[in-house]
Amino acid sequence: MTSAAREGEQVTIMLPRINIMGALGVAVVGLIVLAAVLAPALAPYAPAKIVGTPFEAPGRFLLGTDVVGRDLLSRLLYGAQFTLLVTFAATTIGFVLGTAWGFAAAELGGILDDITDFTVNILLSFPPLMLGLLIVAALSSSLTVLIAIIAFIQLPRVVRVARSIAQTITALQFVEAARARGHGLVAILVAEILPNSWRALGVEYGLRLTYSTLFISALSFLGLGIQPPDADWGLLVRENLASLQEDVYLPALLPAVAIGIFGIALNLIVDWLSDEESLAIPEDLR
């Protein structure tokens, strides 16, 4: 439950009551993360090893084989590693930097706040997928570059939300009291603003994770993300599209379904965290 913030009171934020859908989302995300971490132990074969003929039906291999005869289950498990690595690394980097920037702009105000507003509006004016494609084409599609690009694209959106959240909290009396006691910027951001905004930030983090998953999958599907012989789920869809023309559906559909299940599970967690209307993030800030 969440108590509404009243003038002069510090906001008290508690976890919302667990519900079936929220628990389901946590369970599914946890299982996917666990499967990715344990991929070397769970995968029957090395991900790049050719073990059969192209597009074998399930039987000798649990989920069949892919376009060149590699075990599809092994490819999916190792693909989860790349998908989740880029998703969590890029989102976390962009989120930490964006939150710190947005909080600082809200607390300090003045010219920093004006520059922040101007910069964020400029960055948000570029179509994110087009911007990502241009940067990847100009640089490379290495893992480090992909993480940096997605973190950069996430940054202005996180700054905007964090600034909006912090502007509400910085006007409360307990923050003014902290300033009067001589607390510095870092102390106010960490001890006063952050503890009273974590749940709204958690909602935004979940939304950003979903966005990052779709973004890296789209880049890989277009051939500018993870490069063969490695593969994430988006590249697995691209590699196995030919299976649909041969009436073999699992190689192309399973990685697409995996992306969808992961995204739905994240959204279930977001819905659970945002159950209280008092902490819902405005639609125009998403």
WOBEL-V798642 format. One record per residue. N is the residue number from 1. SS is DSSP state (@ for helix, = for strand, . for the rest). NEAR is the number of other C-alpha atoms within 12 Angstrom. Layout:
BEGIN
n:N ss:SS near:NEAR
n:N ss:SS near:NEAR
END
This chain:
BEGIN
n:1 ss:. near:20
n:2 ss:= near:25
n:3 ss:. near:18
n:4 ss:. near:19
n:5 ss:. near:22
n:6 ss:. near:16
n:7 ss:. near:16
n:8 ss:. near:16
n:9 ss:. near:20
n:10 ss:. near:29
n:11 ss:. near:30
n:12 ss:. near:22
n:13 ss:= near:24
n:14 ss:. near:22
n:15 ss:. near:22
n:16 ss:. near:24
n:17 ss:. near:17
n:18 ss:. near:20
n:19 ss:. near:17
n:20 ss:@ near:14
n:21 ss:@ near:22
n:22 ss:@ near:26
n:23 ss:@ near:23
n:24 ss:@ near:24
n:25 ss:@ near:28
n:26 ss:@ near:29
n:27 ss:@ near:20
n:28 ss:@ near:25
n:29 ss:@ near:31
n:30 ss:@ near:19
n:31 ss:@ near:21
n:32 ss:@ near:29
n:33 ss:@ near:26
n:34 ss:@ near:21
n:35 ss:@ near:24
n:36 ss:@ near:29
n:37 ss:@ near:22
n:38 ss:. near:18
n:39 ss:@ near:26
n:40 ss:@ near:22
n:41 ss:@ near:15
n:42 ss:@ near:19
n:43 ss:. near:29
n:44 ss:. near:25
n:45 ss:. near:26
n:46 ss:. near:24
n:47 ss:. near:33
n:48 ss:. near:27
n:49 ss:. near:21
n:50 ss:= near:23
n:51 ss:. near:24
n:52 ss:. near:23
n:53 ss:. near:19
n:54 ss:. near:25
n:55 ss:. near:35
n:56 ss:. near:29
n:57 ss:. near:25
n:58 ss:. near:20
n:59 ss:. near:13
n:60 ss:. near:18
n:61 ss:. near:24
n:62 ss:. near:20
n:63 ss:. near:30
n:64 ss:. near:33
n:65 ss:= near:40
n:66 ss:. near:44
n:67 ss:. near:34
n:68 ss:. near:26
n:69 ss:. near:30
n:70 ss:= near:34
n:71 ss:= near:38
n:72 ss:@ near:48
n:73 ss:@ near:37
n:74 ss:@ near:41
n:75 ss:@ near:48
n:76 ss:@ near:49
n:77 ss:@ near:39
n:78 ss:@ near:39
n:79 ss:@ near:45
n:80 ss:@ near:45
n:81 ss:@ near:32
n:82 ss:@ near:39
n:83 ss:@ near:47
n:84 ss:@ near:41
n:85 ss:@ near:28
n:86 ss:@ near:42
n:87 ss:@ near:42
n:88 ss:@ near:32
n:89 ss:@ near:31
n:90 ss:@ near:38
n:91 ss:@ near:40
n:92 ss:@ near:31
n:93 ss:@ near:30
n:94 ss:@ near:35
n:95 ss:@ near:39
n:96 ss:@ near:29
n:97 ss:@ near:26
n:98 ss:@ near:35
n:99 ss:@ near:39
n:100 ss:@ near:33
n:101 ss:@ near:36
n:102 ss:@ near:40
n:103 ss:@ near:41
n:104 ss:@ near:36
n:105 ss:@ near:34
n:106 ss:@ near:35
n:107 ss:@ near:37
n:108 ss:@ near:26
n:109 ss:. near:22
n:110 ss:@ near:13
n:111 ss:@ near:15
n:112 ss:@ near:20
n:113 ss:@ near:25
n:114 ss:@ near:17
n:115 ss:@ near:20
n:116 ss:@ near:33
n:117 ss:@ near:26
n:118 ss:@ near:18
n:119 ss:@ near:23
n:120 ss:@ near:31
n:121 ss:@ near:18
n:122 ss:@ near:15
n:123 ss:@ near:22
n:124 ss:@ near:25
n:125 ss:. near:16
n:126 ss:. near:17
n:127 ss:. near:13
n:128 ss:@ near:28
n:129 ss:@ near:28
n:130 ss:@ near:19
n:131 ss:@ near:22
n:132 ss:@ near:34
n:133 ss:@ near:30
n:134 ss:@ near:19
n:135 ss:@ near:25
n:136 ss:@ near:29
n:137 ss:@ near:20
n:138 ss:@ near:14
n:139 ss:. near:18
n:140 ss:. near:22
n:141 ss:. near:29
n:142 ss:. near:23
n:143 ss:@ near:28
n:144 ss:@ near:21
n:145 ss:@ near:26
n:146 ss:@ near:39
n:147 ss:@ near:37
n:148 ss:@ near:31
n:149 ss:@ near:40
n:150 ss:@ near:44
n:151 ss:@ near:37
n:152 ss:@ near:32
n:153 ss:@ near:39
n:154 ss:@ near:45
n:155 ss:@ near:39
n:156 ss:@ near:37
n:157 ss:@ near:41
n:158 ss:@ near:45
n:159 ss:@ near:44
n:160 ss:@ near:40
n:161 ss:@ near:41
n:162 ss:@ near:48
n:163 ss:@ near:41
n:164 ss:@ near:36
n:165 ss:@ near:37
n:166 ss:@ near:39
n:167 ss:@ near:26
n:168 ss:@ near:25
n:169 ss:@ near:35
n:170 ss:@ near:38
n:171 ss:. near:26
n:172 ss:. near:24
n:173 ss:@ near:21
n:174 ss:@ near:25
n:175 ss:@ near:35
n:176 ss:@ near:23
n:177 ss:@ near:18
n:178 ss:@ near:24
n:179 ss:@ near:23
n:180 ss:@ near:12
n:181 ss:. near:12
n:182 ss:. near:13
n:183 ss:. near:18
n:184 ss:. near:19
n:185 ss:@ near:24
n:186 ss:@ near:20
n:187 ss:@ near:20
n:188 ss:@ near:31
n:189 ss:@ near:35
n:190 ss:@ near:23
n:191 ss:@ near:20
n:192 ss:@ near:33
n:193 ss:@ near:43
n:194 ss:@ near:34
n:195 ss:@ near:24
n:196 ss:@ near:34
n:197 ss:. near:38
n:198 ss:@ near:30
n:199 ss:@ near:36
n:200 ss:@ near:42
n:201 ss:@ near:40
n:202 ss:@ near:35
n:203 ss:@ near:33
n:204 ss:@ near:44
n:205 ss:@ near:40
n:206 ss:@ near:37
n:207 ss:@ near:37
n:208 ss:@ near:39
n:209 ss:@ near:41
n:210 ss:@ near:35
n:211 ss:@ near:34
n:212 ss:@ near:44
n:213 ss:@ near:44
n:214 ss:@ near:35
n:215 ss:@ near:41
n:216 ss:@ near:51
n:217 ss:@ near:41
n:218 ss:@ near:31
n:219 ss:@ near:40
n:220 ss:@ near:37
n:221 ss:@ near:29
n:222 ss:. near:25
n:223 ss:. near:25
n:224 ss:. near:35
n:225 ss:. near:43
n:226 ss:. near:39
n:227 ss:. near:28
n:228 ss:. near:23
n:229 ss:. near:19
n:230 ss:. near:29
n:231 ss:. near:39
n:232 ss:. near:46
n:233 ss:@ near:50
n:234 ss:@ near:44
n:235 ss:@ near:39
n:236 ss:@ near:53
n:237 ss:@ near:37
n:238 ss:@ near:33
n:239 ss:@ near:37
n:240 ss:. near:35
n:241 ss:. near:26
n:242 ss:@ near:22
n:243 ss:@ near:28
n:244 ss:@ near:19
n:245 ss:@ near:13
n:246 ss:. near:17
n:247 ss:. near:16
n:248 ss:. near:24
n:249 ss:. near:27
n:250 ss:@ near:33
n:251 ss:@ near:45
n:252 ss:@ near:36
n:253 ss:@ near:29
n:254 ss:@ near:32
n:255 ss:@ near:38
n:256 ss:@ near:32
n:257 ss:@ near:20
n:258 ss:@ near:34
n:259 ss:@ near:38
n:260 ss:@ near:23
n:261 ss:@ near:26
n:262 ss:@ near:36
n:263 ss:@ near:33
n:264 ss:@ near:28
n:265 ss:@ near:31
n:266 ss:@ near:38
n:267 ss:@ near:32
n:268 ss:@ near:30
n:269 ss:@ near:37
n:270 ss:@ near:35
n:271 ss:@ near:34
n:272 ss:@ near:32
n:273 ss:@ near:39
n:274 ss:. near:34
n:275 ss:. near:26
n:276 ss:. near:23
n:277 ss:@ near:18
n:278 ss:@ near:22
n:279 ss:@ near:35
n:280 ss:. near:26
n:281 ss:. near:31
n:282 ss:. near:18
n:283 ss:@ near:9
n:284 ss:@ near:10
n:285 ss:@ near:22
n:286 ss:. near:25
END
